[in-house]
């Protein structure tokens, strides 16, 4: 069974297995991994299995969740990864069989009064309405809307997030690009993302994208949590619900 080891510097604070329910991480004492650090939010992050993959999900924390050296909203975890929250890090042991899939009808608790919320619910509603108005197919699972989104982790772009509502998403400096890159020497069309029947595929333009640290040989299907690097920007592909 997979397990998480909460570390402060090189000292083990606590170790917990990852079973069929999420491991909750945060400053509040009702978490599975309690991180006693003011830089950590009360409900900071969660780790759980989804479709056989071990996933970490930031819970709208003020200071963010990092996997190795990348800030993420949601990402697939691999054996040996480190999750950083505040001054603590959590070693990931992903060996062993995954438990039965966790059903996402999980309850959410009201935020504590001393925690800053990052999520702008009005913007979220507007994006969902825009997607529906454009008539694009939306995936439903257990009564939830699944919204493919590109989140900018670093680099200069014209926005911080992009909802993939079209069959073709282009990345570059061109005025016609969906994700517009900023900077004098950025390519007009660095890469493109195409929606197919089985998901979203990223392909080369003027540059060869790097997905999870590996340059792609051709059109490559994006999975929830993948990190894409090209032309000085880092992008996180996530599927929000």
N, C-alpha and C positions, 0 to 999 in steps of 0.2 A: 504494500500500500504506500502511496506517496505520502510524504511528510514535509512539514515546514519547521525550520529551526530559527527562532528569533534570537538574534545576536546583538550584543552591544560591544563594539570594538571586536575583540576575539573571544568574548565570554558568552557562553550559552545561557540565555535567560529562560527560554521555554521551548518545548518541542511538541507539536501536535500533528496527528495524522489528518489527511484529507479524505473524508468519507463521502457519503451520499448527500451531505448538506454542506453549504459554504462554510469556510473558515473566515470568521469576521476579525478584522484588524482595526484597531483604533485606540484612542485614549480612554474611552469610557470603560468602566470596570466590567460591563456585561459582554465584552468582546472575548473571543477565543484566544487571541493574542493581544494582550494589553500592552500598549507602548506608552510608557510614562515619560512623555516629552511634549512640551507645549507647542512644538512645531507640527504635531500630529493631530488631526481632527478626531472628534469623538467617534464618528463612523467614517473611517478613512478609506478602507479598501476591503475587498473580499476575494478569496481564492476558491474556485470550485471546478468540478469537471463538467464539460459540456461537449456532447458528441464524441466522448472518448479523449478529449484534449483537456489539459489542465490550463485554466484561464485565470488571470488576475484582472480585476475590475476596480478602477478608482471610483469612489463614491462621491465625487464632487468635492474632494478635499481642497483646502486652501493652498497648501504648499505642494501638492502633487504626489504621484506615485511613480517611481522609476524602476525599470527593469534593466539591470546592469547600468548603462549610462544614458538610457533613453527615457524620457518622460512619456507615459502612456495613459490613455483612458481605459483601454482594454487590450490585452495582449496574450498570446499563447505562451505558456511557460515550458521550458525544457530543463532536463536534468542538469544541475550545476548552476542555473541562473541565480541571481540575487535580486530580491525586491528591496528597494530602499524607501523607507518612510522616516522622515526626520533624520536623526543621527543613528538610527538603528537600521540593520539590514536583516533580511530573512532569506536563509539559504533554502533552495528548492531541491528536494530529492524526489524526482519524478519517476523513480523505478517502481515496478510493481503494476499489477492490473488495475484498471480504472473501476470504480464501483458502478452500480447502476446509475444511469444518467439522472442528474438532478433536474427535477421539474421546476420550471422557472416561475411558477405561481407563488414565488416567495413573498412573504410579507415585508413591507418596509415600515420602519418606525418613524415617528415624527422627529425632526431634527431637534437637538438640544438647543437651548436658548443661547448658549455661548459659542455656537459654531456658525461660521460664515458659509452661506450657501452660494455656490457659483452658478448653478443652473438657472437660466432665464426661461421660465416656462412660456412666456408670451412668444419669444423668438422660436421656441420649439414648436408651438402650435402653428405659427405662421409657416414654418418649413413644411410641416405635414400637410397643411392645407394647399400649399403650392404644389407639392408632389401629387396630391389627389386631383387638383385642377388641370394638371398637364396630362392627365390620363395615363400616366405610366403605371406599369404593373407594380403592385405592392404585395410583398410576401406576408402571409398571415400564418401565425403559429400560436395555438392555444389562446386565440382571441386577441393577440397582440400584433401591432404593426411593426414590421422590421424595416428600418430605414438605413440603407448603406450610406456611409458618411466618410469623407476624407477630413482628418484633423491635422492641421499644420503643427508639427512639433518644433521645428526650427527653420530659419530661412525667411526670406522676404517674399511675401505674396500679398495679394490685394484683400484677402480675408483670412480668418483663422479656421473656418470650417466651410465645407462644401457638401451639400446633400446631392447625391447622384440621382438626379431625376430624369436624365436623358440617356439614350442608348449609347451616345458617344460623349465622353468627357475628354477635353484636350488640355494639355499642360504646356505652357510656354509664355513667351513675351508678347505674342501676337494679340492684337486687339480682339480677335475672335476666340481666343483661348478661354476655356471655362475656368481653369485655375491659372490666374495670371501671375507670372514671375516678375519680380522687380529687380532691376539692376542693368547696368550698361551692356554687359556681355552675355546676357541670358539668351538662349536660342529661341527662335520664333515658335517652334513646335518641338518641345523636348521629348514628349511622350504622349500616349493616349490610352484611355481606358474604355473598353467596349463592353456593353452589356450583352450577354448571350443567354440562351435558355438555362444554362446550368450555373450562371454566376457572372462575375465581373473579371475581365482579363486586361492586364496591362501589357502594352507593347511599346517598342522603341519608336522614337521619332528621330530627332537629330542627336539624341543621347541614348545610351543603354541604361535603363533603370537597374538599380540594385535592390533586391527584395530580401529582407532579413539577412543582409550581409553578403548576398551572392548575386552577381550580375546575371540577368536572365538571358537565356539563349534565344528566346522567341516569346510570342504571346504566352503569358503565364497567369493562371487563375489566382485571384487574390482571396485569401482566407481571412476571416475575422481576426483582427489583431496584427496583421502583417505590417511591417514598417518598410516604406519605400524611400530610397535616397536617389536623388538626381539633381544635377545643376545647383548644388549648394542648398537644397531644401530636404527636410525629412518629413514624410507624410505617414500618418497612421490610418490604415483602412479599418473601420469598425462598422459593425451592424448594430445600430441602436434599436431598442424595443420600447 
